[in-house]
Amino acid sequence: MKFDVGPVYNVLALLGTAISLLLGGFNLAWNIYRDRKPKVRVNFYYNPDRRPPDSNRARIVPCLVVQNLGPGLTRIEEAKIMVGPTSSGSRRKTLRTITAVTWTGDRPPQRLEVAQTMVICFELERECFLEAKPLRGGAQDWSGRIHWAPRHDLEKAQANYTAYKASLPKTDS
């Protein structure tokens, strides 16, 4: 007994095979592209100096440490800080670009070779961003991805900043 499905079913089978092949090829290309993007490690620290002020000693400021883990070079564009609800009553989380005071090397964007590290330092101002209860801190690369520092780094830095502010002499202003 011969079972003939007709030319329509043969065309549908070929079309389904072609679509499956295209999706498989796209998936393979995407995985190769994704794995070629450099991986970046970001850490945030602030450990203030509690000794009496000295003009000969450098100030210790909050810093992001960015390291390229490879497999290729990357370019760091900006430092980003996500702050929580503001004191004005807004409950929204906002993403702010914080202007760093010093970058190791050139101003942004800065290229990072594999295993190269850069430090992004922020100024301690009267209204430091650590007072705004930052939720996340990180660096944005050339592709727009933001590589966040671990939250415990930011929590530790904020605790250090709070202890530092409490140790300062009170002024009447």
N, C-alpha and C positions, 0 to 999 in steps of 0.2 A: 504494500500500500504506500503510495507516494503522497506526501503532504506538501502542498505548494502554498506558501504564504503570500506570494505575490511580490511584485517589485516595490510596492509602497513600504512593506515591512523591511525589505533589504535596505532601502534608503534611510529609514528611521534607525536601523541598527548601525549603519555607517555614521549617521549624524551623531548618535549617542556616543559612539566610540571616539569620534573626532572631538566632541566636547569634553569627554573624559580625559583625552590626551592633552588638550589645551589647558584644562584645569591642573593636571599633574605637572605640566611644564611651568605654568605660572607659580605653582606652589614650590617647585624646586628653585626657580629663579628668586623668589621672595626669600626663601630660607638662606640661600647663598648671600644675597644682598644684606639681609638682617645680620647674619653672622660676621660680615665684614666691617660692620660699624664698630668703631672703637668703644670699648667699655671704659668708663671713667669712675674713679672712686673719689668721693667728696667727703671731707670731714670738717667740722666746725669746732672751733675752740676759743675759749676766752678764760684765761686764768690770771686774774689781776695781781699786780704786785702790791702787797699790803705794807711794804716798808714806807717810811716817810718819803715824801717827794724829793727828788734829787734831779737837778737840771742836767747832770752828766749822764744820767741813766735814761735809756730809751723808754718811752711809754709803751705799755702792753695794751694792745687793742684787739678787738674781736677779729678773727681771721677765718677764712675758708681755705682749706688745703685741697687742691685738685690734682689728682694723679691719673695719667693716661695709662690704662692697663693693656692697651693694644686691641686688635692686631695692626692697626695703622695709625697715622697721625690724625689729630683732631684739632679743632679751633674753638676756643672758649670765647663766647661773645659777651655775656653779661653775668653778673651775680644777681640772684633773685632771693627775695625774702618774702614769705607768705605770713602775713600778720592776721591775728584773729579780730574779733569784734573791737571796734574802737570805742573810746570813751564817749563819743557823741551819741551812742545808743544804737548804732548800726550793728546788726547781727551777722552781717556778711563777712566772709573771709575775703581778703583782697590780696592780690599778688602785686608786689611793688618791686621795681628795679631799684636797687640801692647802689648809689655811686660809691665805688670803692676808692679809698684814698691812695693806696699804693698797690701796684701789681708788680710781681717780680718780672723783670724784663719790660717789654713794650706795653703800651696801653692796649685795651681790647680792640678788636679781636686778637687773640694771641694763639699762635700755633703751639701745640704740645706734641712732641715726638713720643714714641712708645717709651714708657718708664720715666718720662720727665714729669716733674712736679712743679706746680706754681702755687704761690701764696697770694691770696687776695685779702688785704687788710682794710678795715673800716674805721672811721674816726669815731671816737667817743665824744659825743657832743652833749649839750645840756639835755636834749631830748633824744637819747640813744634809741635805736630801734629795738634794743633788748628790753626797754620799758614797755613796748607795745605788745608784749607777749607774742613773739613770733612763733608760728607753728611749724614752719619748714624753712630751710635755707639751702641753697644750692647754686649750681652754675649751669647756664644754658650753652649748649654747643651749637655748631654751625647748622645742624639739621633741625634746630628748634626744640630738641629734647632737653628737658631739665633733669639734671642728675642731682638728686637730693642727698644731703648729709643725713646720717642716722638721727632719728628724733632724740635719742638719749644724749647725743653730743650737744644739741641745742638746749635741752633741759638742763644739762650740767653747766653750760655756759651761762644760762639765765640765772641759775642758782648762785654761781660765782659772782655775777654782776649784782644781784640783790644783796649778797653778803658784802661786796665791795662798797655799794652805796650806803649800806647801814654803818659801815666803819668810818665813813667820811665825817668830818666835823660838821655839825649843823650850822647853817648860816641863816640870819634873819633877813629874808627877802620875800 
